[in-house]
Every structure is written in C-alpha cells, then in structure tokens.
Amino acid sequence: MPVRMPLFPLTVVLYPGRTLPLHIFEPRYRQLVADCLADDASFGILRPGVEREAPPPATVGCSATIRAHNLLPDGRSNILVLGGKRFTVAQYIEGSAPYLVALVEEFDDRAVDERPDTTELERLFQAYVNAVCVLQDAEQPEIALSQEPGALTFQIAASIDPNESLQVRLLESRSVRERIELLTQWLLPQTADVKERAQVHHQARGNGHSTRPYPPARSEP
C-alpha cells in the first residue's frame, strides 16, 4: 500500500537503522522539518535527480525519523535522523508544500531460509577499522557489531566510504547475501591497502625500527 511521504533529496545515503546528522538551512526544508515535527511524521531521503531536480519514479530512498532537533536563532537547525524503511517512489503529488511530496512503496529484504555467513565480512571490517585507526594515530574502538546479518550490512556500509554507485546498490539490494558479497568485495582490496599503509606509518613513527608490535595492542580501559 503506497504511503504519502515528504521527500528531501540529498547526495548522501541514509541506511535503515543508522543515524545521520543534517544541517537544515534552505527555507523549503526548514518547512519540511517543521511540518514533520508538528505531525510526528517521517520524511524520505533519496538521491536527487539531474541538476538536483526531482529524481524519477522508482528511485529508492530511506525514511528518516527526527530523533533530535536544535533550532538556531536565525531559523536554521541541526537535526539527527534515524533511518527506517526503504522505499521506491511511486508517483509525485502536486500540492502547496514547497518541498517534494510523493506516494512511496516501502519494501524489506527478501526472506531467506538460512542465516548468511558474515564471518569474513566481520573479520575484514575489523581489520579495516584497526588499520585506519593506526593511520590516524587514534585508539582502536570496541565495535559492537549487529548480530542480525541484514542490519550488520547497513552498519558496515554506513561506517566505510564506498563510491556513490556502491552506496546506491547497497541501499537498493533486497538480498542480504548480495550486500555481504558487495561489501566483502569492496573491503578485500581496501583493507589490504590500508593495512600496508598503516604498517609503514607504524614503522615510521619508530624511525623505521620500531619494536612495538603491529598491529598495536588495544589499550585497556
């Protein structure tokens, strides 16, 4: 059943279950936020069309619920949204609102009989994060990964920086196994590259003969 939804075209991707901070400054989107707050309603985030115009029907997006709202003195605001259901645009609705409004059709992943194996994806992601932390001279964080494979794929997708086409493909995919494969394929070369650079960086900090182990041990709390 199509549902009515205000739309906010953005060049970022929001994934289900993930948060996204937004700075709202255009008058039409200030109105969108005000209307959603007044009606306790969600809005949709999706990629814009050509020259930032309305994207064509069948474009995939993700609903966004406002979790925090900080109104600034000049009318701008900072908000934090949480991703909900994915959707496709069915048709646009003409009206008096200054922002886009459409009928959208929400969708979920296709059901599977067996739980997909996420072991290799989790291993690569942890290695990638650890190596990035070494490059940035940052403490390696404790990451609580989702135990649900579908949610895990979106958690990892939101934590890395894949190219635009892969971001869209991950959002559109209705197959958990496909998303696991896409993320694994992206992480394999990226992790190898960042680990190599991290090791060089680690050794350089010791003038080429550091006796500290690599990767460095995680600090105890």
N, C-alpha and C positions, 0 to 999 in steps of 0.2 A: 504494500500500500504506500504510494508516494506521500511524502510529508512536505509541508511548506517550511522553507529554511532561508533566512538571510545569508548572504554569501560575502566573504572577504577574500578576494584574490590576492595571493601573496607568492613571492618567489622563494618561499620556504615550505618544507613539508612537515605537517603535523601527523604523528602516528598514534594509533589507538593506545590509550593508557600512558602516554608520555606528556610531559608538561612543556609549555613553550611561553616565554615572556614576550610581550609585544608592547611597543610604544605607539600609542594612538594619537595622531595629530591631524589627519585630514578631517574636515567638518563632517563629511558623509559617514565616516567610520566612527567619529565621536557619537553621532546619532545612532548608529548601529549598536554600539556598546550600551548607550543609554536605554535603548529600546529593549535589548536583551536583559539588562539588569532589572528593568521595570516589570518585564513579563516572566522573569526567571527562565529565560529561554536560551537555547544554544544557537550558535551560528556556524556556518561551514567555512573551512579554509581549503582553498584549492588553488592550483597554479593559474595565473592569468592567461588570457588568450594573446593573440598577436597585438603588439603595441599596447599591452596592458588592458586590452578590451575584455569583454565578457568571454570566457572560454566556451567552446562549443558544447552542445549537449553530449552526454556520455562521458564527459570529463569526470575523473574520480577525485574526491576530496575526503576530508575527515571532519566530523562535527567537533566543535570546541565549546566547552563549558567554562565560564569565567569563575575562577577559584579565588582570585584576589584582584582588587581594583583600587588604585591610588590616583585620585583626581588631583591634577596640578592646578595652581592658581589661574593659569592662562587658558584653561579648558582642555589642554592635552591630558593624557592619562597613561599610566603604566598598568598593564594587566597581566595576569598569569592565567593561562588556559590549560585545560586538561583534554586530551584527545579522547573522543568517544567512538561512535560508529563510523565506518567508512560508507561512502555513498557515491552514486553516479547522478549527474544532473539529467533530469528527465525533460523539463521544459521551464523556460523563464516565465515569470508572472509580471505583467505590467501593473504599475501602481504608483502611488505618490511618494514612496520611500526614495531617498536619494541614493540608496545602495541597491545592489542586485538582490533579487529575491527569486527563488526557483522552487519547483517541485522536485524533490530528490528521492531516489530509491536507495534505501540502506541495504547493506549486504554484510555477510560474515564469511569466514573461511568455509570451504567445503569440508564435510565430515570425513574423517579417516578412521579406519579400523584399528590401526596400530599406532603407537606413540612413535614419532620420528626420533631418530638418534641425534642428539645435539652435542655429543661428547667432543668431537673435533672442532666444532664451531666455538664451543666454550673455551677449549684449550687455546685456539688461535686468538680469540678476543682477549683473553687474559694476558697472553704473551705480547700482544699488540699494545695494550694499555700499559703494561710494565715497561716496555721499551720506550714508549712516548714519555713516560714519567722520568726515565733516566735522561732522555734528551733535554727535558725541561728542568732538570735538577729538582724535581718535585717528589714528595713522598708517595710511595705506591699505595693506592687506596684499597680498602677492603670493599669488594664489589659484591653485593647481594644479587645474584642473577635469578631471574624468574624461573620457577620450576615448571611453568607451562610453556611448551615449545612455541606456540604462536606468539604469546606475549614476549618471550625471550627474543624472538627475531626482531620485533619492533624496538625492544630495549637496546639491542646492539645497533640496529640501524640508526637510532637517534643518538648514539654515543660515538659514532665514527663520522667520516665526512666523505661518503661516496659521491660520484658525479651525479648530475641532475637526472640523467636518464635512468640510472640505477635507483635513485630515490623514488622516482615515479613508478618504476616497475615493481619495487618492493611494496609500495602502497597499494597498487592495483592487484597484486597477486592474491588469489584466493586459495593458494596451496601453501601450507606451512613447509612442506618438503622443498618446494621450489624456492622459497625465501631462504631456507637453510643453505641450499646449494648456491644460490646467488651470493649470499654473504660469505660463505666459505671460499668461493672462487675469488672474491674481492680481497679477502683477508690474507690468503696464501702469499701472494707476491708483496702485498703491503707490509705484512708482518716481517717477512724476510728482509725487506729493505730497511725498515725502521730498526730492527734488531741489529743489523750490521752498522748502521749509523750510530746507534746507541752505544755499541761496544767501542767504536772509535772514540766517541765522546767520553766514555768512561775512562779509557786508557789515557786520553789527552789530559784529563784532569790530574793524572799522576805523572805527567811529562813522559808518557809512553811506557812507563814501567810500574804502573800501579799494582800493588799487591792485594788490593781489595777485590773480593770476588765479583764476578759478573754472571748473571745479574745480581745487583746488590741485594742483601737480605732486607726483608721488610722490617721497618722499625717497630719495636714493641710499644704498645700504648703505655 
